[in-house]
Amino acid sequence: MRLLPISIRSVILCVFALCAVTPLWAHESWLSPVTVPLVAGDSARLTLHAGENFDGDLLGFSASQTLDLRKFNPGGNTDLRALLPRDTSTSALLVPVTVPGTNVVIFNSHPNLITLSADTFHAYLHDEGLDFIKAQREASGDAAKPGRERYRRFVKTLMHVAPSSDAVSSQAIKPDTTHSILTGQRLEISPVTNPLLMLPGDVLDVRVVFDGKPLKGGLLKAWHRRGDQTFIIQAKTAADGSASFDLPYAGPWMISVVHMIPVIGVINVDWDSLWSNLSFNLADKR
C-alpha cells in the first residue's frame, strides 16, 4: 500500500490498495459504468456487480430481487422492469436510449437479511463510518450480541447519449439537469455537477439525501480501478448533505455511502442498512 500526495478537498483518505483489504462482508453493489459512445437509437448494455474494491462478480438482474428499475432522461422516465425475465435472471440488460443528453438508470433491490458476529459487525460499522450504531449498541447493553440487519441496495449510473447522425434540430442536445434529478431512492447520491462533462482534475460536487432530507456525516467513498489497484477517496457529508471530490483520473468511477437505522417491531431484525452508490465514466477529453 502506498499513499499518494494528491490535494483533494474534503478528503479523509487517499490510497492505492494492492490487494483486497476490505472484509468479505462489506460488499458494494454497482451498475458498471458505460464506457462506449452512445447515440440516440442505441441500446446501453448494463451489468450489475457485487464485490470489493470496485472489483466483483456479476450479480445479474432478476424480477424477484428488483423493487424498481427505471431510466430517466430529459424527456421523462421509463419503467424498465418489463425488460426483466420472469422466472430466471439475466447477466446483462440492454436498455434502449432514444433521447440525447444525460440518461440515468436506477436499480433498487428488495431487502435481504444477514446476521454477523458482534466483532465482525462492529468492524463493518467502523469501516462504513457508522460508529454511532456501535455506540447505541453499547449504550443499550447489546454490544456482545450478533448484528442482525436487513439491507437494501439503491444503485444509480449516469451515461451520455449523443444525437443520431441523422438527427433533426429538435434532437440536438440541450443543457439539462437530469444528472442531478432526485429519483426517489430512499438513500440517494445526487451529483450537483455533471460528471459526464468533467475532465480529470475537476471537482465533483454531490449531495446525499435520506428519506428526502440531507444526510449529515455520511461517509462517502469514491472508487476507481487502475489495473489491479483500487484508488479510494473518502469524504464526509456536511449538514446540507454535500461533499466534494477532486477526481484525478479518467475512466470508471463509483461513489458509495452506507446508512443505518434501528428496526422497531420486527422479529430477528435489529437494523436497516441502506447502501447507495453512483457510477459514471469520466472522460479523458471533452
Salt bridges, closest charged atoms under 4 A:
GLU52 OE2 - HIS27 NE2 3.99
ASP55 OD2 - ARG225 NH2 3.73
ASP68 OD2 - ARG70 NE 3.52
ASP79 OD2 - ARG70 NH2 3.71
ASP79 OD2 - ARG81 NH2 2.71
ASP127 OD2 - LYS221 NZ 3.34
GLU128 OE1 - LYS221 NZ 3.61
ASP131 OD2 - HIS126 ND1 3.02
ASP142 OD1 - LYS145 NZ 3.10
GLU188 OE2 - LYS156 NZ 2.84
ASP202 OD2 - ARG286 NH2 3.91
ASP205 OD1 - ARG9 NH2 3.39
ASP211 OD1 - ARG186 NE 2.76
ASP270 OD2 - ARG148 NE 2.83
ASP272 OD1 - ARG150 NE 2.67
ASP272 OD1 - ARG152 NH1 3.07
